[in-house]
């Protein structure tokens, strides 16, 4: 599979954001995209972007991103990487005490995601996390960036997510990244 240009992912995200504002039926169909039994209702919006419905891996990426956008209803695509947005789920006062140090509450979720070995598995683990990020993260997620990460999910993607998460959660006191 040829690598999609970043323009394709950006265009897809912008298309979904702009169209669902004025088309409530589209938004409802896209919200059903993350359920395997009803995902077919979203296909008409995905195929024009080059999606081959017969390729399960890429279809799940498109449906995950479309459903997340339909639920979050952002005004525009964010600029935070996945790891950074995940780290933004809580502030310092929300951190749980573990021994004499603090552990970020999202760390177990990140660990579970980093253990994923396939795009399909990552999509399943990400589904509830994207709802949390949309509701509680102080850092707007770049859905186009996440889409690119998932289309080429592998070791480098997991490393980047971990790097961004740990960079954000290990900022010395009194400083903001």
C-alpha positions as CSV (number, residue, x, y, z in Angstrom):
1,X,0.0,0.0,0.0
2,X,1.4,3.4,-1.0
3,X,1.8,5.8,1.9
4,X,-1.1,8.3,1.9
5,X,0.1,11.9,1.8
6,X,-0.5,13.9,4.9
7,X,-2.8,15.9,2.7
8,X,-5.2,12.9,2.4
9,X,-5.5,12.4,6.1
10,X,-5.9,16.2,6.6
11,X,-8.5,16.4,3.9
12,X,-10.4,13.5,5.3
13,X,-10.5,15.0,8.8
14,X,-11.4,18.4,7.5
15,X,-14.2,16.9,5.3
16,X,-15.7,15.0,8.2
17,X,-15.5,18.1,10.5
18,X,-17.1,20.4,8.0
19,X,-19.8,18.1,6.7
20,X,-21.1,16.8,9.9
21,X,-21.9,20.3,11.2
22,X,-24.6,20.7,8.7
23,X,-25.6,17.1,8.2
24,X,-27.0,15.5,11.4
25,X,-27.7,12.2,9.6
26,X,-24.1,11.9,8.6
27,X,-23.0,12.6,12.2
28,X,-25.3,9.8,13.4
29,X,-24.0,7.3,10.8
30,X,-20.4,8.1,11.6
31,X,-21.0,7.7,15.4
32,X,-22.1,4.1,14.5
33,X,-18.9,3.5,12.6
34,X,-17.1,2.1,15.7
35,X,-19.5,-0.7,16.1
36,X,-18.7,-3.6,13.7
37,X,-22.4,-4.4,13.3
38,X,-23.3,-0.9,12.1
39,X,-20.1,0.4,10.6
40,X,-21.4,-0.2,7.1
41,X,-23.6,2.9,7.6
42,X,-20.5,5.1,7.4
43,X,-18.9,3.6,4.3
44,X,-20.5,6.0,1.9
45,X,-18.5,8.8,3.5
46,X,-15.2,6.8,3.6
47,X,-14.9,5.3,0.1
48,X,-14.4,8.7,-1.7
49,X,-11.1,9.1,0.2
50,X,-9.6,6.0,-1.5
51,X,-10.7,3.5,1.2
52,X,-10.9,-0.1,-0.1
53,X,-13.6,-1.6,2.1
54,X,-12.2,-5.1,1.6
55,X,-9.0,-4.1,3.5
56,X,-10.1,-4.5,7.2
57,X,-7.0,-2.8,8.7
58,X,-7.4,0.5,6.8
59,X,-11.2,0.3,7.0
60,X,-11.0,0.2,10.9
61,X,-8.6,3.2,10.9
62,X,-11.0,5.2,8.8
63,X,-14.1,4.2,10.8
64,X,-12.3,4.8,14.2
65,X,-11.2,8.3,13.2
66,X,-14.7,9.1,11.6
67,X,-16.5,7.9,14.7
68,X,-14.2,9.8,17.1
69,X,-14.7,13.0,15.1
70,X,-18.5,12.5,15.1
71,X,-18.5,12.1,18.8
72,X,-16.1,14.9,19.6
73,X,-17.5,17.4,17.1
74,X,-14.4,19.6,17.1
75,X,-14.5,23.0,15.3
76,X,-11.1,22.1,13.7
77,X,-8.4,19.5,13.9
78,X,-6.2,19.8,16.9
79,X,-2.4,20.1,16.9
80,X,-1.5,17.7,19.8
81,X,0.1,14.3,19.1
82,X,-1.7,11.3,20.6
83,X,0.8,10.9,23.4
84,X,0.7,14.6,24.4
85,X,-3.2,14.6,24.3
86,X,-3.3,11.5,26.5
87,X,-0.9,13.1,29.0
88,X,-3.4,16.0,29.1
89,X,-6.1,13.8,30.7
90,X,-5.3,15.1,34.1
91,X,-3.5,17.9,35.9
92,X,-0.9,17.4,38.7
93,X,-3.6,17.5,41.4
94,X,-5.3,14.4,39.8
95,X,-2.2,12.2,39.9
96,X,-2.3,9.1,42.2
97,X,0.4,8.6,44.8
98,X,2.3,5.4,44.2
99,X,4.8,4.8,46.9
100,X,6.8,8.0,47.2
101,X,6.3,9.0,43.6
102,X,3.4,10.0,41.4
103,X,2.0,7.9,38.6
104,X,-0.1,9.5,35.9
105,X,-3.5,7.9,35.9
106,X,-3.4,7.4,32.1
107,X,-0.1,5.4,32.3
108,X,-1.8,2.0,32.5
109,X,-3.9,2.9,29.4
110,X,-0.7,3.9,27.6
111,X,1.0,0.7,28.6
112,X,-1.9,-1.3,27.2
113,X,-1.7,0.6,23.9
114,X,2.1,0.2,23.7
115,X,1.6,-3.6,24.0
116,X,-0.5,-3.7,20.9
117,X,1.1,-5.6,18.0
118,X,-1.3,-4.8,15.2
119,X,-3.3,-1.9,13.9
120,X,-6.6,-3.7,14.5
121,X,-5.7,-4.3,18.2
122,X,-4.6,-0.6,18.6
123,X,-7.9,0.5,17.1
124,X,-9.8,-1.5,19.7
125,X,-7.8,-0.1,22.6
126,X,-7.9,3.4,21.3
127,X,-11.7,3.6,20.9
128,X,-12.6,4.4,24.5
129,X,-9.4,6.5,24.9
130,X,-10.5,8.9,22.1
131,X,-13.7,9.6,23.9
132,X,-11.8,10.4,27.1
133,X,-9.4,12.6,25.3
134,X,-12.2,14.5,23.6
135,X,-14.0,15.0,26.9
136,X,-11.1,15.7,29.3
137,X,-7.8,16.4,27.7
138,X,-6.7,20.0,27.7
139,X,-4.8,19.4,24.5
140,X,-6.8,19.1,21.3
141,X,-5.9,15.9,19.5
142,X,-4.6,16.0,15.9
143,X,-7.0,13.4,14.3
144,X,-5.1,13.6,11.0
145,X,-1.8,12.8,12.8
146,X,-3.4,9.9,14.6
147,X,-4.9,8.6,11.4
148,X,-1.4,8.7,9.8
149,X,0.1,6.9,12.9
150,X,-2.5,4.2,12.6
151,X,-2.2,3.7,8.9
152,X,1.5,2.9,9.5
153,X,1.3,1.6,13.0
154,X,4.4,-0.1,14.3
155,X,7.3,0.2,16.7
156,X,8.2,3.8,15.7
157,X,4.6,4.9,16.2
158,X,4.5,3.4,19.7
159,X,7.9,4.9,20.5
160,X,6.7,8.4,19.4
161,X,3.5,8.1,21.5
162,X,5.5,7.1,24.6
163,X,8.1,9.8,24.0
164,X,5.4,12.5,23.8
165,X,3.5,11.2,26.8
166,X,6.5,10.9,29.1
167,X,7.9,14.2,27.9
168,X,4.6,15.9,28.9
169,X,4.2,14.0,32.3
170,X,7.8,14.5,33.4
171,X,8.0,18.3,33.2
172,X,9.8,19.6,36.2
173,X,7.6,21.4,38.8
174,X,6.8,25.0,38.0
175,X,7.4,24.5,34.2
176,X,4.9,23.9,31.5
177,X,5.8,22.1,28.2
